[in-house]
Amino acid sequence: MASDTRERRLTTAFVTLADTLVAGYDVVDLLQTLVDTCADLLDASAAGIMLADSTGELAVVASTSEKSRIVETIQLSSGAGPCVECFASGSVVTVSDVSELDERWPEFSKAALEQGFRSVHGVPLRLRGRMIGTLNLFRPTTGALSDEDKSVAQGLADVATIGILQERAIREADIAKNQLQHALDSRVLIEQAKGVIAYMRDVDMDAAFQTLRAYARGNNLNLRDVAERVVNRSLSL
């Protein structure tokens, strides 16, 4: 019964993600939907996505919590950790027990444990050998990803990759670069907007993001556009 329930949820997730792959879709909201879905389906307390810009430098563009964002950011600043290694290798990297890596990746290990994560797993976002980023899963318990979970995670990561690049971006490298850069630039605006909302409402960053996203969805607006209006003070949430 549990397997059947998960299968139904997975089917629903793919349908939801596929529905976003239409002209004019919001790539940032697509990625946020993906990480929310992954956290729910793969028994993770948090999930995130890193994308590479036109120079190959990674940046966090979507996450389900500030805790996972902190761990991802520390990996980027130190240049070491499972998510960074996943991008470099193009393969799934699984850390079954974070506490065992205090010598190999001390900064990552310390940050992950402080945020309550005991295992972390990186899944590549790639198309025809081209790496564009990673999907990252964070769990509060130790243990490796099962083969089934790896398959599910890779399938969802592939949907994200297709959503970012699209067919026209596959044929035209410049378009692909613009899509990736748009997602990265949008995230900067969104982070700024979260800070404004958090300050004005006296709430944490997670609550601020939920307010921002709810307004965008409730008014059928682009998440980036709403964030820009919050930042330039033409919209108060």
WOZI-V647293 format. One record per residue. N is the residue number from 1. OMEGA is omega in radians with two decimals (* if undefined). BURIAL is I if it has 24 or more other ideal C-beta (glycine too) atoms within 12 Angstrom, else O. Layout:
N_OMEGA_BURIAL, N_OMEGA_BURIAL
//
This chain:
1_-3.14_O, 2_3.13_O, 3_3.14_O, 4_3.13_O, 5_3.14_O, 6_3.12_O, 7_3.11_O, 8_3.13_O, 9_3.13_O, 10_3.10_I, 11_3.12_O, 12_-3.13_O, 13_-3.14_I, 14_3.11_I, 15_3.13_O, 16_3.14_O, 17_3.14_I, 18_-3.12_O, 19_-3.13_O, 20_-3.07_I, 21_3.12_I, 22_-3.12_O, 23_3.09_O, 24_-3.13_O, 25_-3.12_I, 26_-3.05_I, 27_-3.14_I, 28_3.12_I, 29_3.06_I, 30_-3.12_I, 31_3.11_I, 32_3.08_I, 33_3.14_I, 34_-3.09_I, 35_3.06_I, 36_-3.14_I, 37_-3.12_I, 38_3.13_I, 39_-3.12_I, 40_-3.03_I, 41_-3.00_I, 42_3.03_I, 43_3.12_I, 44_3.10_I, 45_3.10_I, 46_3.09_I, 47_3.14_I, 48_3.10_I, 49_2.99_I, 50_3.06_I, 51_3.09_I, 52_3.09_I, 53_-3.07_I, 54_3.12_O, 55_-3.14_O, 56_3.14_O, 57_-3.10_O, 58_3.04_I, 59_3.11_I, 60_-3.13_I, 61_3.11_I, 62_3.09_I, 63_-3.14_I, 64_3.14_I, 65_3.07_I, 66_3.13_I, 67_3.13_I, 68_3.11_I, 69_3.12_I, 70_-3.11_I, 71_3.12_I, 72_-3.13_I, 73_3.11_I, 74_3.07_I, 75_-3.13_I, 76_-3.11_I, 77_-3.14_O, 78_-3.13_O, 79_-3.08_O, 80_3.13_I, 81_-3.08_I, 82_-3.12_I, 83_3.09_I, 84_3.13_I, 85_3.10_I, 86_-3.14_I, 87_-3.10_I, 88_-3.06_O, 89_-3.08_O, 90_-3.11_I, 91_3.06_O, 92_3.08_I, 93_-3.10_I, 94_3.08_I, 95_-3.06_I, 96_-3.12_O, 97_-3.08_O, 98_-3.07_I, 99_-3.13_O, 100_-3.06_O, 101_-3.09_I, 102_3.09_O, 103_-3.12_O, 104_-3.12_O, 105_-3.02_I, 106_-3.11_O, 107_3.10_I, 108_-3.09_I, 109_-3.13_I, 110_-3.11_O, 111_-3.11_I, 112_-3.13_I, 113_3.13_I, 114_3.14_O, 115_3.07_I, 116_3.14_O, 117_-3.13_I, 118_3.06_I, 119_-3.09_I, 120_-3.06_I, 121_3.13_I, 122_-3.14_I, 123_-3.06_I, 124_2.94_I, 125_-3.05_I, 126_3.09_I, 127_3.12_I, 128_3.09_O, 129_3.14_O, 130_3.12_O, 131_3.10_I, 132_-3.14_I, 133_-3.13_I, 134_2.97_I, 135_-3.01_I, 136_-3.11_I, 137_-3.10_I, 138_-3.12_I, 139_-3.13_I, 140_-3.13_O, 141_3.10_O, 142_3.09_O, 143_-3.13_O, 144_3.01_O, 145_3.07_I, 146_3.11_O, 147_3.13_O, 148_3.13_O, 149_3.09_I, 150_-3.13_I, 151_3.13_O, 152_-3.13_I, 153_-3.14_I, 154_3.10_I, 155_3.12_I, 156_3.09_I, 157_3.12_I, 158_3.08_I, 159_3.13_I, 160_-3.13_I, 161_3.12_I, 162_3.14_I, 163_-3.13_I, 164_-3.02_I, 165_-3.07_I, 166_-3.09_I, 167_-3.11_O, 168_3.13_O, 169_3.08_I, 170_-3.10_O, 171_-3.07_O, 172_-3.04_O, 173_-3.11_O, 174_3.11_O, 175_3.13_O, 176_3.13_I, 177_3.14_O, 178_3.11_O, 179_-3.14_I, 180_-3.12_I, 181_3.11_I, 182_3.14_I, 183_-3.13_I, 184_3.13_I, 185_3.13_I, 186_-3.09_I, 187_3.10_I, 188_3.12_O, 189_-3.11_I, 190_3.12_I, 191_3.10_I, 192_-3.14_I, 193_3.09_I, 194_3.13_I, 195_3.12_O, 196_-3.11_I, 197_-3.14_I, 198_-3.14_I, 199_-3.07_O, 200_-3.08_O, 201_-3.09_O, 202_3.11_O, 203_3.11_O, 204_-3.04_O, 205_3.11_I, 206_3.13_O, 207_3.12_O, 208_-3.14_I, 209_3.12_I, 210_3.09_I, 211_-3.14_I, 212_-3.09_I, 213_3.14_I, 214_3.13_O, 215_-3.14_I, 216_-3.13_I, 217_-3.10_O, 218_-3.13_O, 219_3.11_O, 220_-3.12_O, 221_3.07_O, 222_-3.09_I, 223_3.13_I, 224_-3.11_I, 225_3.11_I, 226_3.14_I, 227_3.14_I, 228_3.13_I, 229_3.10_I, 230_-3.11_I, 231_-3.13_I, 232_3.02_O, 233_3.05_O, 234_3.08_O, 235_3.12_O, 236_-3.13_O, 237_*_I
//
